[in-house]
Amino acid sequence: MEWLNYNHLYYFWMIAREGSVTRAAKQLRLSQSTLSAQLKQLEDNLGQPLFDRSGKTLKLTASGQVAFQYANHIFESGRELLDTFRNRPVNRLPLIRVGAVSPLSKNLQYDFLAPILQAAEARIVAVQGNLSELLVELQNHRLDLVLSDMAARTDQPTGLTNHLLGEMPVFLVGKPPYRIPKKPFPAWLAGVPLILPSRQSTLRAEFDTLLDRAGVVPEICAEADDMALIRLLALSGAGLALVPEIVVQFELEDRKLLRVECVAGLTQKFYAITATRKFANPLIGRVLLRFQDWLRKKFAAKKSAR
């Protein structure tokens, strides 16, 4: 197993921060020759030059910029580790690291993250990926929570907890004007172009079951994993899109899209998934409760208005 020499990384980090070997050597109380030798060993180990040494100035190369970002994260995490174990106040905002499954509504992600930033409660690192990859990151303490439209399996001793954020109505939406044929639902869908989530989603499986029971063969003009893409395809007028309301909330408000049919019995659930922590991020519980309350009130008000 290869190991990184963190002393070498720290010396590189100091040189990059100070902008010169001379100033960094003075701060570290080392000779310039020693510091230069340590930097050379790090570059040899990484196999990449970290500085452009043309002239008397040092400028980070593209590889050096990547290494500097990693070093920043590593040494900030080290300070946070000491602060945590020594119960010291932290001068900077705490960090919340949030993963989101790639198909998840960007509106939902924004509504979850924006209040944290607006209240200046924390700095946010947001990443996307598939659920299995994100859960590995969560269990390895590289994420604080994962936002998902699917619950994590809890039939194994994984230490994961699913927090239901909310359950939202699902609609067939289309570009106005749109007239529903004079037939009962879902019979009138026969021959209507549909834009649907991919077959990997729970929502799609439930919708397919509904149509199958009614003997309706759908005319699918597009399938997509990404809800943002489904929203754009609906705006093109290519067909009716099956989406949770939050995906198209602004387009509905502006009447760029219409609620053509509320699919009875079909809802979309959204979850925040956390892992058991000995030193849990104290913000997570408060953030989850606030968002659950906001989401409940938001859709309760819309339901009563309709």
Summary of the structure (lengths in Angstrom):
residues: 306
radius of gyration: 25.7
end to end distance: 61.3
largest distance: 85.9
contacts: 887
relative contact order: 0.12
helix: 45%
strand: 23%
